[in-house]
C-alpha cells in the first residue's frame, strides 16, 4: 500500500496547500474580538433582552406594524425608563447569569449569544401572548403546558387574535435574524473558544492547566449561581433575598402579573421554580389529625341528626360556566336590556347568590380545583399558582368530592366529566383520572365529546363550543343512566363558550350595542362589553333549556352552576381599586329538578348570598338535606362563620391586606381577620391543618375515613 495515498495524509497535504493560499492568509488575519468588546456587547444585549421582557408584561404596550418605528424601537421607547427601577435591576442580574451559562456551556461567545437571544426572545413573545390572552406572565408550570404535557401549546393558536399574530410574526423574524447574525459573527470572529482550553494536551503547561480548570469551573459556577439565585428568591432571610430586598424587591406572588411588572418577568419566573405548596403547620402529626377528625365526626353526627337524605342518591351536576358573570354589576357598565333574565329570576325560587372568585380574567382551573376538592387557594403559599399543574401530579392520590359517588356505587363509572376543549389543558385528563373519573370527554379524548358545535354568527364563527351543545352532552349522559336501577352520578361540566377573546360575531344582530348606556367607558371597550353581553344572553337561554330538559327526567338531579371569574375586559373599572371586590364576584345558583325532594328549596340568605367555590358541596348537601362526612361538616361550619374566602389574584387595594386572604360576611362586607370570632379562628386553623394533611402531609385523615359519608 502506498502510504502517501492514505486518506488522512492526503487530507493533511491538501489542507497544507490550502493554508498557503491568499484567501487563507487573509482569513487568518480576520479580527479577533477582545474580551472588553464581549463585555460591552453582553451589557447591551442583556439590556435589550431586559426591555423586551419588561415590555412583555405591560398590556398597554403593543406592537404597531404601521408605525414609523420598527418593533425594536417601539419596545425601547416604551421600556427604557424602567431599566433603573427594581424590575430592571433584578432582571439584569438574572439575565446576566443566564447569558454566562449560555456562553460558558457552549464555550463560544457568539453561539452562546444566539442561544441567549433566542431564549429571551421566545420567552418575551410567548409572555406577551399569555398576558394578552389571560392577563398572566409565563410561569414554570407553563413549560409543561407549552410542550404538550400540559395542554398542547400547538393548540393555543386557536385563541390568538390577528393583532397578536402580527406581533408573533414580527418576533419570530427578529429572533431568526438575530440567530443568523450571531452565527455569521462566530465565523468572522477569530477567537473561536471563549475560554482557552486544549482537550488534546490538557496538562501540557500552566496555560493549558489553567484553561482546563476555567473551562470546567465557569459553567458549573454559572449554573450554581443561577440555582442559588432562583431558590433564594423564595426564601425570606436568605442572602439572595436580602440582596434583592436592598434594591426594592417586594414579592407579590399572590398576583403574578403585578409581581412581574414590579420585579420583572424573569424574577417572577425564577422565584416560582422553588414551589412549596404550604408552609409547615406547627404541631402537625397523626395525633393532631386524630383530634381534628374526632371534633368534626361529632359535628357531623350532630348535623346528621337533623337531616334525612343521602347525598349520593342524587345526581349532582357541577357546571363551571367559563367567564360567566353579570355585566351590570361592574361599576360604570350598564345595559338597559337584561342579558341574563332567566338566571336572575332563579334567585327568587332557589338558592342563588354571588361567589367570591380568586381570579379576574383567568384562573379557571384554580376555581375548579377549589370546587372539586373543598380546598382553598387562600391556604396555599404564594408560590402555589396552579394546583392542577404544580400539586396534583406530584401526589400519589388526591381527594375530590366525586369519590363519594364512586364509593356509593363501587365504581368510577359514577363520575363523568365533560370539557369541550382539550383534555391536556391544565393536565385535566391526567388529573381527572387521578380524581377517579371514569372518563373526561373532550375534543381530543377517545371517544370524543359527542356534541361540539360552534356558533356561526352573522359576521364570524366563534371557534368555541356553544353552551347549548355542551349541555346536550350532559343531558344525554343523564338520560342514558336513567333506565333500570342505575346509581346516581357526579357530573362535571367545564364550558368554553364565553372564553376570551370577544370579537364581533353578530354584527347588527347584537342588540346590546344599542342597549349599552355605560358611562365613562371608551367606545372600543364598550364594543367588547356588548359582544360579551350577547354571549351571556346565549348562556342564559341555553341554561333555561338545560334545566327544562333535566326537569323532565324522573330522577333527582341537582345542578350547581357558577361563573369562574369575570372576563378581563373591564379596563376602565379595573383602574379604580375600589372596584376590585366587584370584579371578583360572579353569579351562582343551586337548583334541583321536579323529581327531587328539594325542588322548592331555597337556602336562607345568610347561607346563600355569598360563598366561594370550596363551599359548594357543603351547600349542596344543605340544600338536599343530606347527611354529611366529617370533612363536609368542617366546611359547613366554616361557611356559617366565614361565608366566603379568597386570596384574589390582583391587588385588592382597599378591600384586603395584600398578604392575607379576604373573608366576606353574609352581607358581602370584608371581615377584618382581627375581629373573627374564636370559633371562626379555630375553624380556619383546623381547615389549614386539614388542607396541609391532604396536600403536603401524610394523608392521615383519608385513612381515618374523614371524607366518608355515613353508611346507610
C-alpha positions as CSV (number, residue, x, y, z in Angstrom):
1,X,0.0,0.0,0.0
2,X,1.2,3.5,-0.9
3,X,1.1,5.3,2.4
4,X,1.3,8.6,0.5
5,X,-2.2,7.9,-0.7
6,X,-3.5,7.3,2.9
7,X,-6.7,9.4,3.2
8,X,-5.7,11.2,6.4
9,X,-2.2,12.0,5.0
10,X,-3.8,13.1,1.7
11,X,-6.3,15.4,3.6
12,X,-3.4,16.9,5.6
13,X,-1.5,17.6,2.4
14,X,-4.4,19.3,0.8
15,X,-5.0,21.3,3.9
16,X,-1.3,22.4,4.0
17,X,-1.6,23.6,0.4
18,X,-4.9,25.4,1.3
19,X,-3.1,27.3,4.1
20,X,-0.7,28.7,1.5
21,X,-3.5,30.4,-0.5
22,X,-4.1,34.1,-0.4
23,X,-7.7,33.5,0.8
24,X,-6.5,31.6,3.9
25,X,-3.8,34.2,4.6
26,X,-6.4,36.9,4.5
27,X,-8.9,34.8,6.5
28,X,-6.3,34.0,9.2
29,X,-5.8,37.7,9.8
30,X,-9.6,38.4,10.4
31,X,-10.2,40.3,13.6
32,X,-10.3,38.7,17.0
33,X,-12.8,40.3,19.3
34,X,-11.4,41.4,22.6
35,X,-12.9,40.4,25.9
36,X,-13.6,44.1,26.5
37,X,-15.8,44.1,23.3
38,X,-17.5,41.0,24.6
39,X,-18.4,42.7,27.9
40,X,-19.8,45.7,26.1
41,X,-21.9,43.5,23.7
42,X,-23.1,41.5,26.7
43,X,-24.2,44.6,28.5
44,X,-26.1,46.0,25.5
45,X,-27.8,42.7,24.7
46,X,-28.8,42.0,28.3
47,X,-30.4,45.4,28.5
48,X,-32.2,44.7,25.2
49,X,-33.5,41.4,26.5
50,X,-34.4,43.2,29.7
51,X,-36.5,45.7,27.8
52,X,-38.3,43.1,25.7
53,X,-39.2,41.1,28.9
54,X,-40.4,44.2,30.6
55,X,-42.4,45.1,27.5
56,X,-44.0,41.6,27.5
57,X,-45.8,42.1,30.8
58,X,-47.3,45.6,30.1
59,X,-50.6,45.1,28.3
60,X,-50.7,48.8,27.3
61,X,-47.5,48.4,25.2
62,X,-48.4,46.8,21.9
63,X,-46.7,46.4,18.6
64,X,-48.0,48.7,15.8
65,X,-46.8,47.4,12.4
66,X,-48.0,50.7,10.8
67,X,-45.8,52.9,13.0
68,X,-42.7,54.6,11.6
69,X,-40.5,53.0,14.2
70,X,-39.9,49.3,14.0
71,X,-40.5,46.7,16.7
72,X,-37.2,47.2,18.4
73,X,-37.6,51.0,18.7
74,X,-41.2,50.6,19.9
75,X,-40.0,48.3,22.7
76,X,-37.1,50.5,23.6
77,X,-39.2,53.7,23.7
78,X,-41.8,52.1,25.9
79,X,-39.5,50.5,28.5
80,X,-36.0,52.2,28.7
81,X,-37.1,54.3,31.7
82,X,-37.7,51.2,33.7
83,X,-34.2,49.9,33.4
84,X,-33.1,51.7,36.6
85,X,-36.1,50.5,38.6
86,X,-36.3,47.4,40.7
87,X,-37.6,45.3,37.8
88,X,-34.8,46.4,35.5
89,X,-32.1,45.8,38.0
90,X,-33.3,42.4,39.1
91,X,-34.0,41.3,35.6
92,X,-30.5,42.5,34.5
93,X,-28.8,40.3,37.2
94,X,-30.8,37.2,36.3
95,X,-30.4,37.7,32.6
96,X,-26.6,38.2,33.1
97,X,-26.3,34.9,34.8
98,X,-28.3,33.2,32.0
99,X,-26.0,34.8,29.4
100,X,-23.0,33.5,31.3
101,X,-24.5,30.0,31.3
102,X,-25.1,30.1,27.6
103,X,-21.6,31.3,26.8
104,X,-19.6,29.1,29.2
105,X,-21.5,25.9,28.4
106,X,-21.0,26.3,24.7
107,X,-17.6,28.0,25.1
108,X,-18.4,30.0,22.0
109,X,-19.3,33.6,22.6
110,X,-21.5,34.1,19.5
111,X,-23.1,30.7,19.7
112,X,-23.9,31.3,23.4
113,X,-25.2,34.8,22.4
114,X,-27.5,33.2,19.8
115,X,-28.9,30.8,22.5
116,X,-29.4,33.7,24.9
117,X,-31.1,35.9,22.4
118,X,-33.4,33.1,21.3
119,X,-34.4,32.1,24.8
120,X,-35.0,35.8,25.8
121,X,-36.9,36.5,22.6
122,X,-39.1,33.4,22.7
123,X,-39.9,34.0,26.3
124,X,-40.8,37.7,25.7
125,X,-43.1,37.0,22.8
126,X,-44.7,33.9,24.5
127,X,-45.2,36.1,27.6
128,X,-46.8,38.8,25.5
129,X,-49.3,36.4,24.1
130,X,-50.1,34.9,27.5
131,X,-50.6,38.4,29.1
132,X,-52.9,39.4,26.2
133,X,-54.9,36.2,26.5
134,X,-55.1,35.6,30.2
135,X,-53.5,38.5,32.0
136,X,-50.7,36.4,33.4
137,X,-46.9,36.2,32.7
138,X,-45.1,33.0,31.9
139,X,-44.6,30.8,35.0
140,X,-42.6,27.5,35.3
141,X,-45.8,25.3,35.2
142,X,-46.4,26.7,31.7
143,X,-43.4,24.8,30.4
144,X,-45.3,21.5,30.6
145,X,-48.3,23.2,29.1
146,X,-46.5,24.7,26.1
147,X,-44.5,21.5,25.3
148,X,-47.7,19.5,25.1
149,X,-47.7,17.7,28.5
150,X,-50.0,20.3,30.0
151,X,-52.3,21.2,27.2
152,X,-50.5,21.2,23.9
153,X,-49.1,24.6,23.1
154,X,-49.8,23.9,19.5
155,X,-53.5,24.5,20.2
156,X,-53.0,27.9,21.9
157,X,-53.1,29.4,18.4
158,X,-56.9,28.9,18.4
159,X,-57.2,31.8,20.9
160,X,-54.6,34.1,19.2
161,X,-56.1,37.3,17.7
162,X,-54.9,38.9,14.4
163,X,-53.1,41.7,16.4
164,X,-51.2,39.1,18.4
165,X,-50.4,37.1,15.3
166,X,-48.8,40.2,13.8
167,X,-46.7,40.6,16.9
168,X,-45.7,36.9,16.9
169,X,-44.7,37.1,13.2
170,X,-42.5,40.2,13.9
171,X,-41.0,38.4,16.9
172,X,-40.2,35.3,15.0
173,X,-38.5,37.3,12.2
174,X,-36.5,39.2,14.8
175,X,-35.3,36.1,16.6
176,X,-34.4,34.3,13.4
177,X,-32.4,37.3,12.1
178,X,-30.6,37.6,15.4
179,X,-29.5,34.0,15.4
180,X,-28.3,34.2,11.8
181,X,-26.2,37.3,12.5
182,X,-24.7,35.6,15.6
183,X,-23.7,32.5,13.5
184,X,-22.1,34.7,10.9
185,X,-20.2,36.6,13.6
186,X,-19.0,33.3,15.0
187,X,-17.3,32.7,11.6
188,X,-15.9,36.2,11.4
189,X,-14.5,36.3,15.0
190,X,-11.1,34.7,15.1
191,X,-11.4,33.9,18.8
192,X,-13.1,30.6,18.5
193,X,-13.3,29.3,22.1
194,X,-14.4,31.8,24.7
195,X,-12.2,30.2,27.3
196,X,-8.9,28.8,26.0
197,X,-8.7,25.1,26.6
198,X,-6.8,22.2,24.9
199,X,-8.5,18.9,25.3
200,X,-5.6,17.2,23.5
201,X,-3.0,18.4,25.8
202,X,-4.9,19.5,29.0
203,X,-1.9,19.4,31.3
204,X,0.9,20.4,28.9
205,X,2.0,23.5,30.8
206,X,0.4,26.1,33.2
207,X,-1.6,27.8,30.4
208,X,-3.4,24.6,29.5
209,X,-4.0,23.5,33.1
210,X,-5.4,26.9,33.9
211,X,-7.6,26.9,30.8
212,X,-8.9,23.4,31.6
213,X,-9.8,24.5,35.2
214,X,-11.6,27.6,34.0
215,X,-13.4,25.6,31.2
216,X,-14.8,23.2,33.8
217,X,-15.5,25.7,36.6
218,X,-17.0,28.5,34.6
219,X,-20.3,26.7,33.5
220,X,-20.5,24.9,36.9
221,X,-20.3,28.1,38.8
222,X,-22.7,29.9,36.4
223,X,-25.3,27.2,36.8
224,X,-24.8,27.1,40.6
225,X,-25.2,30.9,40.7
226,X,-28.5,30.7,38.8
227,X,-29.8,27.8,41.0
228,X,-28.8,29.7,44.2
229,X,-30.4,32.9,43.0
230,X,-33.6,31.2,41.9
231,X,-34.1,29.2,45.1
232,X,-33.0,32.0,47.4
233,X,-35.6,34.5,46.0
234,X,-38.4,32.4,47.5
235,X,-36.8,32.2,51.0
236,X,-37.1,35.2,53.2
237,X,-33.9,35.8,55.1
238,X,-31.7,34.1,52.6
239,X,-28.6,36.1,51.3
240,X,-30.1,36.2,47.8
241,X,-33.4,37.6,49.2
242,X,-31.6,40.2,51.3
243,X,-29.7,41.4,48.3
244,X,-32.9,41.6,46.2
245,X,-34.7,43.4,49.1
246,X,-31.9,46.0,49.1
247,X,-32.8,47.1,45.5
248,X,-36.5,47.3,46.4
249,X,-37.8,43.7,45.8
250,X,-41.2,43.2,47.4
251,X,-42.7,39.9,46.1
252,X,-46.4,39.9,45.2
253,X,-46.8,36.3,44.2
254,X,-50.5,36.2,45.0
255,X,-50.7,38.4,41.9
256,X,-48.1,37.2,39.4
257,X,-49.0,39.9,36.9
258,X,-48.3,42.7,39.5
259,X,-45.2,40.9,40.6
260,X,-43.9,40.6,37.0
261,X,-44.4,44.3,36.4
262,X,-42.8,45.3,39.7
263,X,-40.0,42.8,39.9
264,X,-39.6,41.8,36.3
265,X,-40.8,38.7,34.4
266,X,-37.5,36.9,34.8
267,X,-37.5,37.4,38.6
268,X,-41.1,36.3,38.9
269,X,-40.4,33.1,36.8
270,X,-37.3,32.2,38.9
271,X,-39.0,32.9,42.2
272,X,-41.6,30.3,41.3
273,X,-39.1,27.5,40.5
274,X,-38.8,26.6,44.2
275,X,-42.5,25.9,44.8
276,X,-43.8,24.9,48.3
277,X,-47.5,24.1,48.4
278,X,-47.9,25.2,52.1
279,X,-45.7,26.4,54.9
280,X,-45.2,23.7,57.5
281,X,-48.0,23.6,60.0
282,X,-46.8,23.7,63.6
283,X,-47.9,20.6,65.6
284,X,-48.8,18.5,62.5
285,X,-48.7,14.8,63.4
286,X,-51.0,11.9,63.4
287,X,-52.3,12.6,66.9
288,X,-53.2,16.2,66.0
289,X,-55.1,14.9,63.0
290,X,-57.0,12.4,65.1
291,X,-58.2,15.2,67.4
292,X,-59.4,17.2,64.4
293,X,-61.1,14.1,62.9
294,X,-62.9,13.4,66.2
295,X,-64.0,17.1,66.5
296,X,-65.8,17.0,63.1
297,X,-67.0,13.5,63.5
298,X,-69.0,14.9,66.4
299,X,-70.1,17.9,64.4
300,X,-71.2,15.6,61.5
301,X,-73.2,13.4,64.0
302,X,-74.9,16.5,65.4
303,X,-75.8,17.8,61.9
304,X,-76.9,14.5,60.6
305,X,-79.4,14.0,63.4
306,X,-81.4,16.8,61.7
307,X,-81.0,15.6,58.1
308,X,-82.8,12.8,56.4
309,X,-81.5,12.1,52.9
310,X,-78.4,10.6,51.3
311,X,-76.2,12.9,49.2
312,X,-75.2,10.2,46.7
313,X,-78.8,9.2,46.0
314,X,-78.9,12.4,43.9
315,X,-77.2,13.1,40.6
316,X,-75.2,16.2,41.1
317,X,-74.1,18.2,38.1
318,X,-71.4,20.9,38.6
319,X,-71.4,23.5,35.8
320,X,-68.4,25.8,35.6
321,X,-69.6,28.4,33.1
322,X,-66.5,30.0,31.6
323,X,-66.2,33.7,32.4
324,X,-70.0,34.0,33.2
325,X,-71.0,37.0,35.3
326,X,-73.5,39.8,35.3
327,X,-72.0,42.7,33.4
328,X,-74.5,45.1,35.0
329,X,-72.7,44.6,38.3
330,X,-69.5,46.1,37.0
331,X,-69.1,49.7,38.1
332,X,-69.7,52.0,35.2
333,X,-71.1,49.3,32.9
334,X,-74.8,49.2,32.2
335,X,-77.2,47.6,29.7
336,X,-80.8,48.6,29.6
337,X,-81.6,45.2,28.3
338,X,-81.0,42.4,30.8
339,X,-78.6,39.8,29.3
340,X,-79.4,37.1,31.9
341,X,-83.1,37.4,32.8
342,X,-83.7,33.7,33.4
343,X,-80.7,33.1,35.7
344,X,-81.5,36.3,37.6
345,X,-85.1,35.1,38.1
346,X,-83.8,31.8,39.6
347,X,-82.7,33.8,42.7
348,X,-86.4,34.2,43.6
349,X,-87.1,30.5,43.7
350,X,-83.9,28.6,44.5
351,X,-80.6,29.1,46.2
352,X,-78.5,31.7,44.4
353,X,-76.1,34.5,45.2
354,X,-72.5,35.7,44.5
355,X,-69.3,33.7,44.5
356,X,-66.1,35.3,45.6
357,X,-63.6,34.3,42.9
358,X,-59.8,34.3,43.3
359,X,-59.4,35.2,39.7
360,X,-60.1,38.1,37.3
361,X,-59.7,37.4,33.6
362,X,-58.2,34.0,34.4
363,X,-57.6,31.3,37.0
364,X,-60.3,28.8,35.8
365,X,-58.5,25.7,36.9
366,X,-57.9,27.1,40.4
367,X,-61.6,27.8,41.0
368,X,-62.4,24.4,39.6
369,X,-59.9,22.8,41.9
370,X,-61.5,24.5,44.9
371,X,-65.0,23.3,43.9
372,X,-63.7,19.7,43.2
373,X,-61.8,19.3,46.5
374,X,-63.2,21.8,49.0
375,X,-59.7,23.2,49.5
376,X,-58.9,26.9,49.2
377,X,-56.2,28.7,47.3
378,X,-56.1,31.1,50.3
379,X,-54.3,28.4,52.3
380,X,-51.6,27.7,49.9
381,X,-48.2,29.5,49.8
382,X,-47.6,32.4,47.4
383,X,-45.7,30.1,45.1
384,X,-48.6,27.7,44.5
385,X,-50.2,29.2,41.5
386,X,-51.7,26.2,39.7
387,X,-52.5,23.1,41.8
388,X,-53.6,21.3,38.6
389,X,-50.1,21.6,37.3
390,X,-47.9,22.0,40.4
391,X,-49.6,19.9,43.1
392,X,-52.0,17.2,41.8
393,X,-49.4,15.5,39.5
394,X,-47.0,15.2,42.4
395,X,-49.4,13.5,44.8
396,X,-49.9,9.7,44.8
397,X,-53.6,10.3,45.3
398,X,-55.8,13.3,45.6
399,X,-59.3,13.5,47.2
400,X,-62.2,15.1,45.3
401,X,-65.9,15.1,46.1
402,X,-66.9,12.8,43.1
403,X,-65.2,10.0,45.1
404,X,-68.3,9.9,47.4
405,X,-70.4,8.8,44.4
406,X,-67.7,6.2,43.4
407,X,-67.7,4.8,46.9
408,X,-71.5,4.6,46.8
409,X,-71.7,2.7,43.5
410,X,-68.5,0.8,43.9
411,X,-67.1,2.0,40.6
412,X,-65.6,5.1,38.9
413,X,-68.4,4.8,36.3
414,X,-70.5,7.1,38.5
415,X,-68.1,10.0,37.8
416,X,-68.1,11.6,34.4
417,X,-66.5,14.9,33.1
418,X,-67.2,17.0,30.0
419,X,-64.9,19.8,28.8
420,X,-65.4,20.9,25.1
421,X,-61.8,21.7,24.6
422,X,-58.6,19.7,25.1
423,X,-58.0,17.1,27.8
424,X,-54.4,18.2,28.3
425,X,-55.4,21.8,29.1
426,X,-54.1,22.3,32.7
427,X,-53.5,18.5,32.8
428,X,-57.2,17.9,33.2
429,X,-57.1,14.5,31.5
430,X,-54.5,13.1,33.9
431,X,-55.9,14.9,37.0
432,X,-59.5,13.8,36.4
433,X,-58.2,10.2,36.2
434,X,-56.4,10.6,39.5
435,X,-59.6,12.1,40.9
436,X,-61.5,8.9,40.0
437,X,-63.4,9.9,36.9
438,X,-64.2,7.1,34.5
439,X,-63.9,9.5,31.6
440,X,-63.3,13.1,30.7
441,X,-65.0,13.7,27.3
442,X,-63.1,16.4,25.4
443,X,-62.4,17.4,21.7
444,X,-59.4,15.0,21.7
445,X,-60.5,12.2,24.0
446,X,-61.2,8.7,22.9
447,X,-64.2,8.6,22.4
448,X,-64.6,12.3,21.8
449,X,-67.2,14.5,23.2
450,X,-70.4,14.0,21.1
451,X,-71.8,17.5,20.7
452,X,-69.1,20.1,19.8
453,X,-70.8,22.6,17.6
454,X,-69.6,26.2,17.5
455,X,-71.6,29.3,17.0
456,X,-71.9,30.7,13.4
457,X,-72.6,34.4,13.8
458,X,-73.6,36.9,11.1
459,X,-70.1,38.2,10.9
460,X,-67.8,35.4,12.1
461,X,-67.7,32.0,13.8
462,X,-66.9,31.8,17.4
463,X,-64.5,28.9,17.4
464,X,-65.6,27.8,20.9
465,X,-68.2,25.1,21.5
466,X,-71.5,26.6,22.5
467,X,-73.1,26.1,25.9
468,X,-76.2,24.7,24.1
469,X,-74.0,21.9,22.6
470,X,-72.1,21.4,25.9
471,X,-75.4,20.9,27.8
472,X,-76.6,18.4,25.3
473,X,-73.7,16.1,26.3
474,X,-74.7,16.2,29.9
475,X,-78.5,15.7,29.2
476,X,-77.7,12.6,27.1
477,X,-75.4,11.2,29.8
478,X,-78.1,11.6,32.4
479,X,-80.8,10.1,30.2
480,X,-78.7,7.1,29.3
481,X,-78.2,6.5,33.0
482,X,-81.9,6.8,34.0
483,X,-83.2,3.5,32.7
484,X,-83.1,0.5,35.1
485,X,-81.7,0.7,38.6
486,X,-78.5,2.6,37.7
487,X,-77.0,4.6,40.6
488,X,-76.8,8.4,40.7
489,X,-73.9,10.2,39.2
490,X,-71.5,13.1,39.8
491,X,-71.0,15.0,36.5
492,X,-68.5,17.9,36.0
493,X,-69.0,20.2,33.0
494,X,-66.5,23.0,32.3
495,X,-67.8,25.1,29.4
496,X,-65.9,27.2,26.8
497,X,-68.4,29.4,25.1
498,X,-67.6,32.7,26.8
499,X,-63.8,32.3,26.7
500,X,-61.9,35.3,25.5
501,X,-61.4,37.0,23.1
502,X,-64.7,38.7,22.3
503,X,-64.6,39.7,18.6
504,X,-67.6,40.9,16.6
505,X,-69.6,37.8,15.8
506,X,-73.1,39.2,15.5
507,X,-72.9,42.5,13.6
508,X,-76.2,44.3,13.5
509,X,-77.9,41.3,15.2
510,X,-76.4,42.2,18.6
511,X,-79.0,44.3,20.4
512,X,-76.6,45.0,23.2
513,X,-74.7,47.6,21.3
514,X,-77.8,49.8,21.3
515,X,-78.6,48.8,24.9
516,X,-75.2,49.7,26.2
517,X,-75.6,53.0,28.1
518,X,-72.4,52.7,30.1
519,X,-70.8,55.9,31.4
520,X,-67.2,56.9,31.2
521,X,-66.2,53.9,29.2
522,X,-64.3,54.3,25.9
523,X,-66.2,53.3,22.7
524,X,-63.9,50.4,21.8
525,X,-64.2,48.9,25.3
526,X,-67.9,49.3,25.2
527,X,-68.0,47.3,22.0
528,X,-66.2,44.4,23.7
529,X,-68.6,44.6,26.6
530,X,-71.5,44.4,24.2
531,X,-70.1,41.3,22.5
532,X,-69.6,39.7,25.8
533,X,-73.1,40.6,27.0
534,X,-74.5,38.8,23.9
535,X,-72.6,35.7,24.9
536,X,-74.1,35.9,28.4
537,X,-77.5,36.1,26.9
538,X,-76.9,32.9,24.9
539,X,-75.7,31.2,28.1
540,X,-78.8,32.3,29.8
541,X,-81.1,30.9,27.1
542,X,-79.1,27.7,26.9
543,X,-79.2,27.2,30.7
544,X,-83.0,27.6,30.7
545,X,-83.4,24.9,28.1
546,X,-80.9,22.7,30.0
547,X,-82.9,22.9,33.3
548,X,-86.1,22.3,31.4
549,X,-84.6,19.1,29.9
550,X,-83.4,18.0,33.4
551,X,-86.8,18.8,34.9
552,X,-88.4,16.3,32.6
553,X,-86.2,13.4,33.8
554,X,-87.7,11.3,36.5
555,X,-84.7,11.1,38.8
556,X,-83.5,13.5,41.5
557,X,-81.0,15.9,39.9
558,X,-79.3,18.9,41.4
559,X,-77.3,21.5,39.4
560,X,-74.6,23.8,40.8
561,X,-74.0,26.5,38.3
562,X,-71.3,29.2,38.7
563,X,-69.2,31.6,36.7
564,X,-65.5,31.0,37.5
565,X,-64.3,34.6,37.0
566,X,-65.1,37.9,35.2
567,X,-63.6,38.3,31.8
568,X,-60.6,40.6,31.8
569,X,-62.3,43.2,29.6
570,X,-63.2,45.9,32.2
571,X,-60.1,48.1,31.7
572,X,-61.7,51.3,32.9
573,X,-63.3,49.7,36.0
574,X,-60.1,47.9,37.0
575,X,-58.2,51.1,37.2
576,X,-60.0,52.1,40.3
577,X,-59.0,49.8,43.3
578,X,-62.4,50.5,44.9
579,X,-63.9,48.2,42.2
580,X,-61.7,45.2,42.8
581,X,-64.3,43.4,45.0
582,X,-67.0,43.7,42.4
583,X,-64.6,42.5,39.8
584,X,-64.1,39.2,41.8
585,X,-67.8,38.3,42.3
586,X,-69.6,36.0,39.9
587,X,-73.1,34.6,39.9
588,X,-74.0,31.1,41.1
589,X,-77.1,29.1,41.8
590,X,-78.1,25.6,43.2
591,X,-81.2,24.2,41.5
592,X,-83.0,20.8,42.0
593,X,-85.4,19.3,39.4
594,X,-89.0,18.4,39.9
595,X,-88.1,14.8,40.8
596,X,-86.0,16.0,43.7
597,X,-87.4,16.4,47.2
598,X,-85.5,19.7,47.3
599,X,-87.1,21.1,44.2
600,X,-88.6,24.1,46.0
601,X,-85.7,24.6,48.5
602,X,-84.1,28.0,48.8
603,X,-81.4,28.3,51.5
604,X,-81.6,31.3,53.8
605,X,-79.9,34.5,52.6
606,X,-77.2,34.2,55.3
607,X,-76.3,30.8,53.9
608,X,-76.6,31.7,50.2
609,X,-76.0,35.4,49.5
610,X,-72.2,35.0,49.4
611,X,-69.9,32.0,49.0
612,X,-66.7,30.7,47.5
613,X,-66.3,27.6,45.3
614,X,-64.7,25.5,48.0
615,X,-68.1,25.6,49.9
616,X,-70.3,24.4,47.0
617,X,-70.5,20.8,48.1
618,X,-71.3,21.6,51.7
619,X,-74.1,24.0,50.4
620,X,-75.4,21.3,48.1
621,X,-75.7,18.8,51.0
622,X,-77.5,21.5,52.9
623,X,-79.9,22.1,50.0
624,X,-80.6,18.4,49.7
625,X,-81.0,17.9,53.5
626,X,-78.3,15.2,53.2
627,X,-76.2,13.6,55.8
628,X,-72.5,14.6,55.6
629,X,-69.0,13.4,56.2
630,X,-66.7,15.0,58.9
631,X,-64.9,16.9,56.1
632,X,-68.2,18.4,54.9
633,X,-69.1,19.2,58.5
634,X,-65.9,21.3,58.7
635,X,-66.8,23.1,55.5
636,X,-70.4,23.5,56.6
637,X,-69.5,25.1,60.0
638,X,-66.7,27.2,58.4
639,X,-69.2,28.5,55.8
640,X,-71.6,29.5,58.5
641,X,-68.8,31.6,60.2
642,X,-66.9,32.8,57.2
643,X,-69.2,32.7,54.1
644,X,-66.6,33.4,51.5
645,X,-62.8,33.0,51.5
646,X,-60.4,34.0,48.8
647,X,-56.9,35.2,48.1
648,X,-57.6,37.2,45.0
649,X,-55.2,37.3,42.1
650,X,-55.0,41.0,41.8
651,X,-54.1,43.9,44.1
652,X,-57.1,44.3,46.3
653,X,-56.3,47.8,47.3
654,X,-58.8,48.9,50.0
655,X,-60.7,45.7,50.5
656,X,-57.9,43.3,51.6
657,X,-54.4,43.4,53.0
658,X,-52.1,42.3,50.2
659,X,-50.5,39.5,52.1
660,X,-53.6,37.9,53.6
661,X,-56.8,36.1,52.5
662,X,-60.0,38.0,52.1
663,X,-63.0,37.0,54.2
664,X,-66.6,38.2,53.5
665,X,-69.6,38.1,55.8
666,X,-73.1,37.2,54.8
667,X,-73.7,40.8,53.7
668,X,-70.7,40.7,51.4
669,X,-68.6,43.0,53.5
670,X,-64.9,42.2,54.2
671,X,-64.2,40.8,57.6
672,X,-61.2,42.2,59.5
673,X,-59.3,39.0,60.5
674,X,-58.7,40.5,63.9
675,X,-62.4,40.7,64.5
676,X,-63.1,37.0,63.7
677,X,-64.8,35.1,66.5
678,X,-62.9,32.5,68.5
679,X,-64.9,29.7,66.8
680,X,-64.1,31.1,63.3
681,X,-60.4,31.3,64.1
682,X,-60.5,27.7,65.4
683,X,-62.2,26.6,62.2
684,X,-59.7,28.4,60.0
685,X,-56.8,26.8,61.9
686,X,-58.4,23.3,61.5
687,X,-59.1,24.0,57.8
688,X,-55.5,24.9,57.2
689,X,-54.3,21.8,59.0
690,X,-56.7,19.6,57.1
691,X,-55.5,21.1,53.8
692,X,-51.9,20.5,54.8
693,X,-52.6,16.9,55.5
694,X,-54.3,16.4,52.2
695,X,-51.8,18.3,50.0
696,X,-48.4,18.1,51.8
697,X,-48.7,15.7,54.7
698,X,-49.3,12.0,55.2
699,X,-53.0,11.9,54.3
700,X,-53.9,10.7,57.7
701,X,-57.5,11.9,57.5
702,X,-58.4,10.0,54.5
703,X,-57.1,6.8,56.2
704,X,-59.3,7.7,59.2
705,X,-62.5,7.9,57.0
706,X,-62.7,11.7,57.4
707,X,-64.2,12.1,53.9
708,X,-66.6,9.1,54.1
709,X,-70.3,9.7,54.2
710,X,-72.2,7.8,56.9
711,X,-73.3,4.3,55.9
712,X,-76.9,3.9,55.0
